[in-house]
């Protein structure tokens, strides 16, 4: 039932994006209860996710990426 800190960080991220199973979430919560380092990581990761959502960040499309590359080529 005990998980490593490495696994806990993975589950923390998966949990934030609702990709973790309920059993994984339970294991994570137990780990966070006794591991202060992972608990701090979880808090910082949650804050980072919230800030990214507030910034309305998105991934650029392949077309946008190619257009940016072309602009850089022209400037060089």
C-alpha positions in Angstrom: 0.0 0.0 0.0 3.0 2.3 0.6 4.2 4.2 -2.5 7.4 6.0 -3.2 7.8 9.7 -3.4 8.5 9.4 -7.2 5.2 7.6 -7.6 3.4 10.1 -5.4 4.5 13.0 -7.6 3.2 11.2 -10.6 -0.1 10.5 -8.9 -0.3 14.1 -7.7 -0.2 15.3 -11.3 -2.6 12.7 -12.6 -5.0 13.4 -9.8 -5.0 17.1 -10.6 -6.0 16.3 -14.2 -8.6 13.8 -13.0 -6.6 10.9 -14.6 -6.0 9.0 -11.4 -8.3 6.2 -10.2 -10.0 6.5 -6.8 -7.6 3.8 -5.4 -4.6 5.9 -6.6 -6.0 9.0 -5.0 -6.4 7.2 -1.7 -2.8 5.9 -1.8 -1.6 9.5 -2.6 -3.6 11.0 0.3 -2.1 8.5 2.7 1.4 9.2 1.4 0.9 13.0 1.6 -0.3 12.6 5.2 3.1 11.3 6.4 5.5 12.8 3.7 5.9 16.6 4.2 8.1 17.0 1.1 5.5 15.5 -1.2 2.8 17.5 0.6 4.7 20.7 -0.2 5.2 19.5 -3.9 1.4 18.8 -4.1 0.6 22.3 -2.8 3.0 24.0 -5.2 1.8 21.9 -8.1 -1.8 22.8 -7.4 -0.9 26.5 -7.3 1.0 26.2 -10.6 -1.9 24.5 -12.3 -4.3 27.2 -11.0 -1.9 30.0 -12.3 -1.7 28.3 -15.7 -5.5 28.1 -15.9 -5.8 31.8 -14.9 -3.3 32.8 -17.5 -5.5 31.1 -20.1 -2.5 29.2 -21.5 -2.9 26.9 -24.5 -0.8 24.8 -26.9 -0.1 26.3 -30.3 -1.2 24.4 -33.4 1.3 23.1 -35.9 0.3 25.8 -38.4 1.0 28.5 -35.8 4.3 26.9 -35.0 5.3 26.8 -38.7 4.3 30.5 -39.1 6.5 31.4 -36.1 9.4 29.5 -37.6 8.9 31.3 -40.9 8.9 34.7 -39.3 12.1 33.8 -37.4 13.8 32.7 -40.7 12.8 36.0 -42.4 14.2 38.0 -39.5 17.5 36.1 -39.6 
